[in-house]
Amino acid sequence: MGRNSLIGSGGGRVGVFSRGLLRVPGLQALLGADEVVLNPSSRDAASLRAVAGWGRKPSARRAAVYAERHGLPLLRLEDGFLRSAGLAVAGAPPLSVVIDDVGIYYDTTAPSRLSALLNGPAAGRPDPLDDPQLLARARSCLRRIAEAKLSKYNHAPDPQGRPGRTDLPRRVLVVDQTYGDLSVSCGQATAEDFQRMLRAALEENPDAEILVKIHPDVIAGRKRGYLGQIANGRRLTVLAGDVNPRALIELVDHVYVVTSQLGMEAVLAGKPVTCFGVPFYAGWGLTDDRRPATHARRARSREQLFAAAYLLYPRYLHPETGALTEIDTVIEHLSLQRRVYAENQGRLFCFGFSRWKQGYVRAYLRAPGNEIHFVRSAAAAKRRGFDGSCRILAWGERRAAQAAALSREFRVPVERMEDGFLRSIGLGSDFTAPASLVLDADGIYYDPSRPSRLERILAEHRFDEPLKARAARLRERIVQVGISKYNVGRPTSLRLERAPGQKVILVPGQVEDDASVRLGGGAVRGNRELLEAVRAANPDAFILFKPHPDVVAGNRRGRVRVRAGERLWDRQELDASLPACLAVADEVHTLTSFVGFEALLRGLPVTTYGMPFYAGWGLTRDMQPLNRPGRGRKLELDELVAGTLILYPRYVHPRSGAFCSPEAVIAYLEEQLSAHGNGPAIRQPWLLRQLKRLKSLYEGVVHAG
């Protein structure tokens, strides 16, 4: 994890003198403390292991004075170099923090734990930065960061095309900083160094366009910069829009900085970097230094600089749990945020979204700088400025005609949105927000009359061994925990009164007016016809019929009325959870229900009477002919799982609100089920259910704005 063994490993109590510091997520874990004490008195000193403060900010002075007075170690905290998806000034919590018991990295007038790491140990002792395993890990992380174009903050989009003029052969990037930034004064620089840097860039690169990057906090209007008064010129372009620094670095030939971290990112990207201050990454033989370092520094490689600054120096926090984690988790998390942000760019016009849906859908469609409009008609969309550059999203069939009309007029495809498969603890019809949605520009998974993105994934994707292994672990965890789509009902074991050796067939009921039944049911229409077909084909079987929980709750249509003398089922189960029913089943027979997929996860034989998305891949017995040219590929179970649960949906963590993995959602659902003993009862008193629905509806509308 890159922890320094001298810091934060002793438990005990740590004193702080800033309420803001207490708001750092996982502070106790970061400090390795049993307790964090705010504003400790002199009487508390004997019980403290250390005192902590934030960098060299004024708020840390009290901590420093207290530590010196009482002979206690002083720990200085600061943001790490892979900080967050959003800006700190916008409230995004840090995912990496450095803790320094020597100084702080940006103050190059004095030693720090980072400079000690880079300078190496005393003579005769092994240098951790020469460790081949550490350097191999550094190269791997560098590659992944480069592929995802990660920076300290990761909210900004990639630049659209090449910024500035196109007639000059080279581009030079000049980086501004926020006025009064401690890294400037502590990096042995002044305001005049920014003007000196700009003049040098212009003079030393007569054939190049000079791109001046304004700091994102300045663009956000939260702070001012040093170069804020300059204007575009013949060879000078001010980049006033917020763009991804790492993507921008790839477009330039040389980078000029005073002390900005962007200079280190450019070094790690292999670009020439000229420094006009003394940042922590200068003086190691990797930069052109116009101001020599005041302390001797040895030559280091890019990999060694990265290993020290990103692997050994910081600590990383898990984005969902706040527990200590590895850099790999943060790289994966930030890569996912950037990937979904890119997918969500543009102006999005959404049709068929009820007010309560609008609240949670915004979380799935958010991206810095995009626009989300919920509209009821094509005319309303055009009044808000819809044109051919915009996107159309639709939920279900409400307003489908309006979305289709707009699509035809502007030749813009309609993208469909629907609930995902690891959904929630509670029913959607009770206004429980989902933890996953799917977004499909080809069709939608439950409509077999045309292709869908899921069908294309299953038909064409190359499922490599790591992905299949991940899917296997996911499948095993779902089964072990007893996760289902809605996670409602009693988890208790079922006792069936059946003859010895009698086969148990689970028949899941469906909502009869559901689109998946109407579009994918084929010749069999509804629950009654399904039960009749199953009984006719299996007269001696024990049929366990489980109506859809939306039907049991009274929210949707699908009740089966049994005529006198009929034996459609041997038992109708209304209250037990789906995993409890699957546990006693030998087979599952279904129309198009997702229960068939959940049965496959558990190794049960599945017979389909309709055309669900998981039919036609060699894993089910299909009674309905599947005339789908996109199907026919023989899939392994874990390939189906990978496509359905990993590659197709989009997940949002219910606690953090960040885009996340299916594993994170499963962990959350497991936590919630464990905390409450089981999911909500399917049958509840009418008044209680209505009150819960009203509460969920109110929360959804409030979040919708």
C-alpha distance (Angstrom), angle and dihedral (degrees) to the residues before:
residue distance angle dihedral
M1 . . .
G2 3.70 . .
R3 3.77 95.1 .
N4 3.75 119.0 161.7
S5 3.77 105.4 -125.5
L6 3.80 90.3 -141.8
I7 3.79 94.4 59.6
G8 3.75 131.7 67.9
S9 3.74 99.1 -11.7
G10 3.75 102.9 104.7
G11 3.79 104.2 73.8
G12 3.78 112.0 -146.0
R13 3.79 126.2 106.9
V14 3.82 127.6 -43.6
G15 3.79 122.3 -164.1
V16 3.83 124.9 -140.0
F17 3.80 132.9 -178.3
S18 3.78 101.0 -158.4
R19 3.80 129.2 77.5
G20 3.79 87.4 -158.7
L21 3.80 89.5 61.9
L22 3.79 89.6 55.8
R23 3.80 88.7 60.6
V24 3.81 91.8 64.0
P25 3.82 104.8 111.6
G26 3.77 113.9 -115.4
L27 3.82 93.2 9.4
Q28 3.79 93.0 152.7
A29 3.79 91.5 50.6
L30 3.80 91.3 46.7
L31 3.79 92.1 52.6
G32 3.79 93.8 39.2
A33 3.80 86.6 -129.6
D34 3.78 130.2 150.8
E35 3.81 89.0 -149.2
V36 3.80 137.3 8.8
V37 3.82 112.7 -146.2
L38 3.80 119.8 -154.6
N39 3.83 116.2 -142.2
P40 3.81 97.3 -9.9
S41 3.79 116.8 -154.5
S42 3.80 125.4 -132.5
R43 3.80 87.8 -97.6
D44 3.83 89.1 60.4
A45 3.81 94.4 55.3
A46 3.81 95.7 88.1
S47 3.81 90.8 57.4
L48 3.81 96.1 48.0
R49 3.80 124.2 98.0
A50 3.81 93.5 -165.0
V51 3.79 145.5 -24.6
A52 3.82 123.1 -116.1
G53 3.80 133.5 -156.2
W54 3.81 137.6 168.3
G55 3.80 110.5 -96.5
R56 3.77 114.9 -73.6
K57 3.77 96.2 -40.2
P58 3.81 118.5 135.0
S59 3.81 89.0 -105.6
A60 3.82 88.7 65.1
R61 3.82 94.5 55.9
R62 3.80 93.4 81.7
A63 3.81 88.9 52.3
A64 3.81 90.9 50.1
V65 3.82 93.0 48.7
Y66 3.81 91.9 47.1
A67 3.81 92.3 47.9
E68 3.81 92.7 50.4
R69 3.80 93.0 45.7
H70 3.80 93.4 51.8
G71 3.79 99.5 34.3
L72 3.80 94.1 -115.2
P73 3.81 128.7 146.7
L74 3.81 113.8 -101.5
L75 3.80 117.4 -139.2
R76 3.80 116.4 -161.7
L77 3.81 116.8 -157.5
E78 3.79 127.7 -160.4
D79 3.79 139.2 161.1
G80 3.78 115.4 -79.0
F81 3.80 125.2 -127.1
L82 3.82 96.7 -99.1
R83 3.75 94.1 48.4
S84 3.77 113.2 157.6
A85 3.77 149.5 -44.6
G86 3.81 92.2 -101.7
L87 3.79 137.2 33.4
A88 3.79 122.4 -73.6
V89 3.82 90.5 -133.8
A90 3.81 88.1 56.2
G91 3.79 90.9 55.6
A92 3.81 101.1 -101.3
P93 3.83 107.6 156.5
P94 3.83 117.7 -123.6
L95 3.78 119.7 -104.3
S96 3.81 93.1 -169.4
V97 3.79 129.8 40.0
V98 3.79 131.5 177.2
I99 3.79 121.1 -142.1
D100 3.77 115.1 -161.9
D101 3.80 125.2 -173.0
V102 3.83 93.1 -178.6
G103 3.82 105.7 46.6
I104 3.80 131.8 -59.6
Y105 3.79 126.2 -74.8
Y106 3.83 99.5 -119.0
D107 3.82 93.0 53.3
T108 3.78 100.2 82.9
T109 3.80 92.6 171.0
A110 3.81 87.2 81.1
P111 3.82 137.1 28.5
S112 3.81 121.7 -85.5
R113 3.77 135.3 -172.7
L114 3.83 88.2 -103.4
S115 3.81 94.4 52.0
A116 3.81 88.5 48.3
L117 3.81 90.0 53.6
L118 3.80 91.7 49.3
N119 3.80 94.3 45.1
G120 3.78 89.6 52.1
P121 3.80 132.9 -137.2
A122 3.76 127.8 -57.4
A123 3.79 118.2 -69.1
G124 3.76 114.0 -73.5
R125 3.82 95.6 26.6
P126 3.82 122.1 106.0
D127 3.79 115.2 -100.8
P128 3.82 111.7 -128.7
L129 3.81 89.3 -152.4
D130 3.81 89.3 65.3
D131 3.82 91.8 58.5
P132 3.85 106.7 122.2
Q133 3.82 92.6 -149.0
L134 3.80 92.0 51.5
L135 3.80 91.4 48.8
A136 3.81 91.9 47.5
R137 3.78 88.8 52.9
A138 3.80 89.8 47.8
R139 3.81 91.0 53.9
S140 3.81 91.0 48.7
C141 3.82 92.7 50.5
L142 3.80 91.6 44.7
R143 3.79 89.6 54.2
R144 3.82 93.2 48.9
I145 3.81 92.5 46.6
A146 3.80 90.2 50.0
E147 3.82 92.5 48.6
A148 3.80 91.8 50.8
K149 3.83 92.9 38.2
L150 3.78 92.4 -130.5
S151 3.79 124.0 -178.5
K152 3.80 136.6 168.2
Y153 3.82 89.8 -77.6
N154 3.77 118.9 26.8
H155 3.78 107.9 -169.6
A156 3.78 100.8 97.6
P157 3.83 123.6 93.9
D158 3.77 124.1 -121.6
P159 3.81 114.9 -92.8
Q160 3.80 114.2 -90.1
G161 3.79 103.9 -119.0
R162 3.79 121.6 -39.3
P163 3.80 111.8 -30.4
G164 3.77 120.7 -127.9
R165 3.80 127.5 1.6
T166 3.78 122.8 -4.4
D167 3.81 99.7 -158.3
L168 3.80 97.1 74.9
P169 3.81 119.6 83.7
R170 3.81 98.3 -138.9
R171 3.80 140.3 38.6
V172 3.77 126.6 -151.9
L173 3.78 122.2 -166.5
V174 3.81 120.0 -144.6
V175 3.80 113.6 -168.0
D176 3.80 123.5 -147.0
Q177 3.82 123.7 -161.1
T178 3.79 136.6 -156.5
Y179 3.78 114.8 -79.7
G180 3.78 112.9 -101.0
D181 3.81 93.7 14.3
L182 3.79 107.3 164.1
S183 3.80 90.7 -135.7
V184 3.84 87.2 67.7
S185 3.80 98.7 53.1
C186 3.80 92.7 34.2
G187 3.80 88.0 47.3
Q188 3.82 89.4 61.1
A189 3.82 94.7 -108.5
T190 3.80 137.7 120.4
A191 3.80 137.6 -157.5
E192 3.83 89.1 -92.2
D193 3.82 90.0 62.8
F194 3.81 89.8 67.3
Q195 3.81 91.5 57.0
R196 3.81 89.8 44.2
M197 3.82 89.5 51.3
L198 3.82 92.8 51.0
R199 3.82 92.9 48.5
A200 3.80 91.5 48.7
A201 3.79 92.6 49.4
L202 3.82 90.8 52.6
E203 3.81 94.6 44.7
E204 3.79 97.8 42.6
N205 3.79 95.5 46.8
P206 3.82 107.3 44.9
D207 3.82 92.4 159.4
A208 3.79 95.3 50.0
E209 3.76 138.4 83.6
I210 3.79 112.0 -122.5
L211 3.81 112.8 -135.8
V212 3.80 114.1 -163.8
K213 3.82 113.3 -156.3
I214 3.77 115.7 -152.7
H215 3.83 116.7 -148.3
P216 3.84 113.7 -100.8
D217 3.83 91.5 -124.9
V218 3.82 88.0 57.9
I219 3.81 91.2 48.1
A220 3.81 88.6 49.8
G221 3.82 88.4 55.4
R222 3.80 93.2 -118.7
K223 3.82 98.0 112.0
R224 3.82 142.2 7.1
G225 3.80 129.1 -117.1
Y226 3.80 138.8 -139.5
L227 3.81 96.1 -114.7
G228 3.78 97.4 39.2
Q229 3.82 95.3 120.2
I230 3.78 98.8 58.5
A231 3.80 122.0 104.1
N232 3.78 136.1 -154.7
G233 3.79 113.0 -77.8
R234 3.79 141.0 176.2
R235 3.81 92.8 -70.4
L236 3.79 99.3 9.2
T237 3.80 126.7 89.2
V238 3.80 122.7 -178.6
L239 3.81 111.5 -146.3
A240 3.78 98.4 -145.3
G241 3.80 94.8 164.6
D242 3.77 121.4 82.6
V243 3.81 111.1 -106.2
N244 3.78 134.0 170.7
P245 3.83 106.0 -88.7
R246 3.78 95.2 -148.1
A247 3.81 92.5 51.5
L248 3.80 89.4 47.1
I249 3.81 91.9 51.5
E250 3.79 89.4 57.9
L251 3.82 89.9 59.0
V252 3.82 97.1 54.2
D253 3.80 135.4 71.1
H254 3.81 100.8 -148.2
V255 3.82 136.4 16.7
Y256 3.83 126.5 -147.7
V257 3.82 118.9 -164.2
V258 3.76 141.0 161.9
T259 3.81 99.6 -151.5
S260 3.83 104.3 -40.3
Q261 3.80 119.0 143.9
L262 3.79 86.7 -130.4
G263 3.80 85.2 76.4
M264 3.78 90.5 62.2
E265 3.79 90.5 48.2
A266 3.80 88.6 52.3
V267 3.81 90.5 50.0
L268 3.79 90.2 51.0
A269 3.82 88.5 49.1
G270 3.80 89.9 55.4
K271 3.83 97.1 -109.7
P272 3.84 124.4 140.3
V273 3.81 108.8 -103.5
T274 3.81 128.6 -165.0
C275 3.81 117.7 -162.0
F276 3.83 125.3 -157.7
G277 3.77 94.2 -176.7
V278 3.79 130.3 36.9
P279 3.79 106.2 -96.1
F280 3.79 119.1 178.8
Y281 3.82 92.0 -101.3
A282 3.84 94.5 54.1
G283 3.77 124.0 94.4
W284 3.82 96.9 38.3
G285 3.79 95.0 101.4
L286 3.82 94.4 -96.9
T287 3.82 100.6 95.7
D288 3.81 141.4 49.6
D289 3.80 100.2 -113.7
R290 3.83 117.9 -158.4
R291 3.80 90.5 179.8
P292 3.81 113.6 45.8
A293 3.78 119.4 -131.2
T294 3.79 114.6 -102.1
H295 3.81 91.3 -139.8
A296 3.80 124.4 56.2
R297 3.81 113.7 -101.7
R298 3.79 129.1 -171.4
A299 3.79 127.5 -134.8
R300 3.80 115.1 -88.2
S301 3.81 135.5 178.6
R302 3.80 126.1 -120.8
E303 3.79 89.7 -106.3
Q304 3.81 91.8 52.1
L305 3.80 92.3 48.7
F306 3.80 89.7 50.8
A307 3.80 93.3 45.2
A308 3.80 91.5 53.1
A309 3.82 97.8 41.8
Y310 3.81 100.1 37.7
L311 3.81 106.8 23.8
L312 3.80 109.1 30.5
Y313 3.80 104.7 26.1
P314 3.85 107.6 47.9
R315 3.75 135.3 53.3
Y316 3.78 121.7 -137.1
L317 3.79 129.6 -141.7
H318 3.77 125.2 -148.3
P319 3.82 107.7 -113.7
E320 3.82 94.2 -135.9
T321 3.79 105.4 31.6
G322 3.80 103.6 28.5
A323 3.82 89.6 -133.4
L324 3.78 122.4 132.8
T325 3.77 112.3 -84.6
E326 3.80 142.9 163.6
I327 3.79 128.8 -82.6
D328 3.82 88.4 -111.7
T329 3.81 90.6 67.2
V330 3.80 91.6 52.1
I331 3.82 93.0 45.9
E332 3.79 90.0 51.6
H333 3.81 92.5 46.5
L334 3.80 95.6 48.1
S335 3.81 91.6 43.8
L336 3.81 88.9 54.9
Q337 3.82 92.9 48.9
R338 3.80 91.6 50.9
R339 3.80 92.7 45.6
V340 3.80 93.5 52.3
Y341 3.80 92.2 41.9
A342 3.81 87.8 56.8
E343 3.82 91.0 49.0
N344 3.81 90.5 50.4
Q345 3.80 97.4 51.3
G346 3.78 120.9 124.2
R347 3.79 137.2 37.5
L348 3.80 110.1 -45.4
F349 3.82 121.9 -160.0
C350 3.79 112.1 -164.6
F351 3.82 125.5 -159.0
G352 3.81 129.1 -168.4
F353 3.79 98.3 18.7
S354 3.79 114.1 139.0
R355 3.78 117.8 -140.2
W356 3.78 94.0 -101.6
K357 3.82 91.8 50.1
Q358 3.79 91.2 51.7
G359 3.79 90.6 66.5
Y360 3.78 96.5 60.9
V361 3.81 98.1 29.2
R362 3.80 89.8 65.3
A363 3.81 88.3 64.5
Y364 3.82 90.4 57.7
L365 3.80 94.9 46.3
R366 3.80 100.3 40.8
A367 3.79 122.3 124.3
P368 3.80 130.5 152.7
G369 3.78 109.0 -87.8
N370 3.80 99.1 6.7
E371 3.82 125.6 121.9
I372 3.81 126.4 -134.0
H373 3.81 118.7 -163.5
F374 3.80 123.6 -177.4
V375 3.80 108.7 -155.6
R376 3.80 137.7 173.7
S377 3.80 100.5 -153.4
A378 3.78 144.7 22.5
A379 3.80 88.5 -113.5
A380 3.80 91.4 55.5
A381 3.80 90.2 50.4
K382 3.80 91.8 51.7
R383 3.81 91.1 48.8
R384 3.82 87.0 57.6
G385 3.78 91.7 53.5
F386 3.81 103.7 -92.9
D387 3.79 113.2 176.1
G388 3.79 139.0 157.4
S389 3.80 92.6 -75.9
C390 3.82 92.6 62.2
R391 3.82 129.3 88.6
I392 3.80 130.3 -124.2
L393 3.81 121.3 -143.8
A394 3.79 124.6 -176.7
W395 3.79 135.0 -171.4
G396 3.78 116.9 -152.5
E397 3.79 118.8 -45.4
R398 3.80 100.6 -50.1
R399 3.81 107.6 115.9
A400 3.81 88.0 -1.7
A401 3.80 91.1 136.2
Q402 3.81 91.0 52.9
A403 3.80 91.6 49.5
A404 3.82 90.5 47.6
A405 3.82 92.0 50.3
L406 3.79 91.3 52.6
S407 3.79 90.2 45.8
R408 3.81 92.4 54.2
E409 3.79 94.4 45.1
F410 3.80 96.1 50.5
R411 3.81 98.9 25.9
V412 3.79 91.5 -123.4
P413 3.83 117.7 142.6
V414 3.80 121.0 -119.8
E415 3.79 113.2 -120.7
R416 3.80 114.4 -151.8
M417 3.78 125.0 -141.6
E418 3.80 127.9 -162.9
D419 3.81 142.0 157.1
G420 3.78 116.4 -71.8
F421 3.80 125.7 -127.1
L422 3.81 101.2 -107.6
R423 3.74 91.4 54.6
S424 3.78 122.2 153.4
I425 3.76 151.1 -60.0
G426 3.77 97.2 -90.3
L427 3.79 137.1 27.3
G428 3.76 126.0 -66.7
S429 3.79 88.1 -137.3
D430 3.82 86.9 61.2
F431 3.81 87.8 55.9
T432 3.78 95.5 -105.6
A433 3.80 108.6 160.1
P434 3.83 115.8 -122.5
A435 3.79 126.6 -120.4
S436 3.82 90.5 -146.8
L437 3.78 139.2 35.0
V438 3.78 133.8 179.1
L439 3.79 124.6 -134.0
D440 3.78 115.4 -161.9
A441 3.80 126.3 -177.1
D442 3.83 93.2 179.1
G443 3.81 100.8 53.3
I444 3.80 130.1 -69.0
Y445 3.79 128.8 -70.8
Y446 3.83 97.5 -117.0
D447 3.84 95.3 53.4
P448 3.84 108.0 83.0
S449 3.80 92.4 179.2
R450 3.79 91.1 84.2
P451 3.81 138.6 17.7
S452 3.78 122.1 -80.4
R453 3.77 132.7 -164.1
L454 3.82 88.8 -110.0
E455 3.80 91.4 53.4
R456 3.80 89.6 49.1
I457 3.82 91.1 50.0
L458 3.80 91.7 50.2
A459 3.80 93.1 45.0
E460 3.80 99.7 43.5
H461 3.79 113.8 18.1
R462 3.79 118.7 110.0
F463 3.78 103.7 -130.2
D464 3.80 105.6 -154.8
E465 3.78 123.8 -161.3
P466 3.85 97.3 -99.8
L467 3.80 90.3 53.3
K468 3.80 92.4 47.8
A469 3.80 90.6 47.6
R470 3.80 89.5 51.3
A471 3.82 90.1 49.6
A472 3.81 90.4 50.2
R473 3.81 91.2 53.0
L474 3.80 90.1 47.2
R475 3.80 92.1 49.8
E476 3.78 92.9 47.8
R477 3.80 91.9 49.9
I478 3.80 93.0 49.6
V479 3.79 90.8 52.4
Q480 3.80 94.3 43.0
V481 3.80 94.4 50.9
G482 3.80 94.5 38.6
I483 3.80 97.1 -121.3
S484 3.80 120.4 172.4
K485 3.80 134.6 168.9
Y486 3.82 97.8 -86.9
N487 3.83 102.8 12.9
V488 3.80 96.6 -145.6
G489 3.79 131.4 139.8
R490 3.79 138.0 43.9
P491 3.83 114.8 -46.1
T492 3.82 93.2 -153.5
S493 3.81 122.5 126.7
L494 3.80 117.1 -92.8
R495 3.79 123.7 -130.6
L496 3.79 113.4 -152.9
E497 3.80 123.1 -162.3
R498 3.78 97.9 -138.5
A499 3.76 137.6 140.9
P500 3.81 118.4 -95.6
G501 3.79 109.7 -82.7
Q502 3.80 92.8 7.1
K503 3.81 111.3 150.1
V504 3.80 116.1 -118.8
I505 3.79 115.6 -143.6
L506 3.78 117.2 -169.6
V507 3.81 112.7 -149.6
P508 3.81 112.1 -169.7
G509 3.78 115.4 -152.1
Q510 3.79 121.8 -136.1
V511 3.77 138.4 -154.5
E512 3.79 99.8 -91.6
D513 3.80 97.7 -145.1
D514 3.79 91.7 46.0
A515 3.79 114.4 126.1
S516 3.82 91.7 -124.3
V517 3.83 89.6 60.5
R518 3.79 95.4 44.0
L519 3.80 94.5 44.9
G520 3.78 102.0 32.2
G521 3.79 104.8 28.3
G522 3.78 96.2 89.4
A523 3.81 114.4 -176.6
V524 3.81 93.8 -9.2
R525 3.79 112.8 78.5
G526 3.75 118.4 -166.2
N527 3.77 139.1 -27.8
R528 3.79 98.2 -60.1
E529 3.80 94.0 54.5
L530 3.79 90.1 46.5
L531 3.80 92.8 52.2
E532 3.80 90.8 46.9
A533 3.81 91.2 51.7
V534 3.81 92.9 47.8
R535 3.80 92.9 47.7
A536 3.80 92.3 47.2
A537 3.80 91.4 52.6
N538 3.83 94.5 40.9
P539 3.83 108.5 33.1
D540 3.81 94.3 161.5
A541 3.78 98.8 43.9
F542 3.80 126.4 106.3
I543 3.80 103.2 -117.4
L544 3.78 115.8 -154.3
F545 3.78 108.7 -165.3
K546 3.78 117.3 -161.5
P547 3.81 112.8 -173.7
H548 3.77 117.5 -144.8
P549 3.83 110.2 -86.8
D550 3.83 90.6 -126.1
V551 3.81 87.7 59.0
V552 3.82 93.6 45.5
A553 3.79 89.4 49.5
G554 3.80 89.3 53.7
N555 3.80 93.6 -119.0
R556 3.82 99.6 112.8
R557 3.82 142.7 25.2
G558 3.81 122.7 -94.5
R559 3.80 109.9 97.7
V560 3.82 114.8 147.3
R561 3.80 116.2 -143.2
V562 3.81 112.8 -152.4
R563 3.79 118.0 -143.0
A564 3.78 121.4 -139.9
G565 3.80 111.7 -76.6
E566 3.79 94.5 13.3
R567 3.80 120.0 134.9
L568 3.77 102.2 -166.5
W569 3.78 91.4 145.9
D570 3.79 140.4 6.1
R571 3.77 94.2 -141.2
Q572 3.76 134.6 11.6
E573 3.79 111.9 -153.9
L574 3.80 115.9 -157.5
D575 3.79 105.6 162.4
A576 3.80 110.9 34.2
S577 3.78 121.3 95.7
L578 3.77 119.4 -105.0
P579 3.84 94.0 -112.5
A580 3.82 88.1 54.3
C581 3.81 89.8 55.0
L582 3.79 93.1 45.4
A583 3.80 89.5 51.7
V584 3.83 91.9 64.9
A585 3.82 97.5 38.7
D586 3.80 126.1 102.2
E587 3.80 93.5 -169.8
V588 3.78 139.5 5.3
H589 3.81 122.1 -138.3
T590 3.77 115.1 -170.1
L591 3.76 145.3 162.1
T592 3.83 101.8 -140.0
S593 3.81 102.1 -43.0
F594 3.80 120.7 145.9
V595 3.80 84.7 -130.1
G596 3.81 86.6 81.4
F597 3.80 89.4 62.5
E598 3.79 90.9 46.5
A599 3.81 88.6 52.1
L600 3.81 90.5 53.2
L601 3.81 88.7 54.3
R602 3.80 87.3 59.3
G603 3.80 94.9 47.4
L604 3.80 95.5 -107.8
P605 3.84 122.1 147.0
V606 3.81 110.0 -109.2
T607 3.79 127.9 -157.1
T608 3.80 117.3 -166.3
Y609 3.81 124.8 -157.2
G610 3.78 94.5 -177.2
M611 3.79 133.7 34.3
P612 3.81 109.3 -86.4
F613 3.79 119.7 172.0
Y614 3.82 92.4 -103.5
A615 3.83 94.0 55.7
G616 3.78 123.2 94.7
W617 3.82 97.6 38.5
G618 3.79 98.2 97.9
L619 3.81 95.3 -98.9
T620 3.82 99.8 95.3
R621 3.79 139.2 46.8
D622 3.78 103.2 -116.1
M623 3.80 119.7 -157.2
Q624 3.80 93.3 -178.7
P625 3.83 117.1 71.1
L626 3.79 108.5 -114.6
N627 3.75 109.0 -143.5
R628 3.76 93.8 -177.6
P629 3.81 114.8 131.6
G630 3.81 89.3 -161.2
R631 3.80 92.6 63.2
G632 3.74 132.5 65.0
R633 3.79 99.2 86.6
K634 3.79 110.5 127.7
L635 3.77 108.7 -123.2
E636 3.76 133.0 -166.9
L637 3.80 114.3 -127.6
D638 3.80 93.0 -110.1
E639 3.79 90.9 51.1
L640 3.80 88.4 56.4
V641 3.81 89.4 47.3
A642 3.80 92.4 48.6
G643 3.78 93.2 51.0
T644 3.80 95.3 43.0
L645 3.81 102.1 41.3
I646 3.81 105.6 22.4
L647 3.80 110.8 29.4
Y648 3.80 103.4 30.9
P649 3.84 109.6 45.0
R650 3.77 132.1 62.1
Y651 3.83 116.6 -135.9
V652 3.81 130.0 -154.5
H653 3.78 118.9 -170.2
P654 3.83 110.0 -121.3
R655 3.80 92.0 -141.9
S656 3.81 105.6 39.4
G657 3.81 98.3 27.9
A658 3.82 89.2 -137.4
F659 3.78 125.8 128.5
C660 3.76 107.1 -95.7
S661 3.80 146.5 170.4
P662 3.81 127.3 -87.0
E663 3.80 87.0 -112.8
A664 3.80 89.8 60.4
V665 3.82 91.2 50.5
I666 3.81 91.7 49.1
A667 3.81 90.0 50.1
Y668 3.81 89.7 51.2
L669 3.82 93.3 47.6
E670 3.79 90.0 47.8
E671 3.79 90.6 50.8
Q672 3.80 91.9 49.9
L673 3.80 94.4 46.2
S674 3.79 90.7 48.6
A675 3.80 92.5 48.3
H676 3.81 93.7 50.9
G677 3.81 98.6 35.2
N678 3.82 91.7 -124.2
G679 3.77 141.8 -5.5
P680 3.81 124.6 -74.7
A681 3.79 117.4 -66.9
I682 3.79 113.5 -97.0
R683 3.80 92.3 -139.8
Q684 3.78 113.4 49.3
P685 3.79 134.2 162.9
W686 3.78 108.8 -78.5
L687 3.80 95.1 -121.8
L688 3.82 93.4 48.1
R689 3.81 91.3 50.6
Q690 3.80 92.2 49.1
L691 3.80 91.9 49.7
K692 3.80 90.8 50.8
R693 3.80 91.1 47.3
L694 3.80 91.2 49.9
K695 3.81 90.6 50.6
S696 3.82 92.0 50.4
L697 3.81 91.0 44.1
Y698 3.80 91.6 50.9
E699 3.80 92.3 49.4
G700 3.80 91.0 48.2
V701 3.80 93.4 50.2
V702 3.81 92.1 46.7
H703 3.81 91.0 52.0
A704 3.80 89.8 46.4
G705 3.77 87.8 62.0
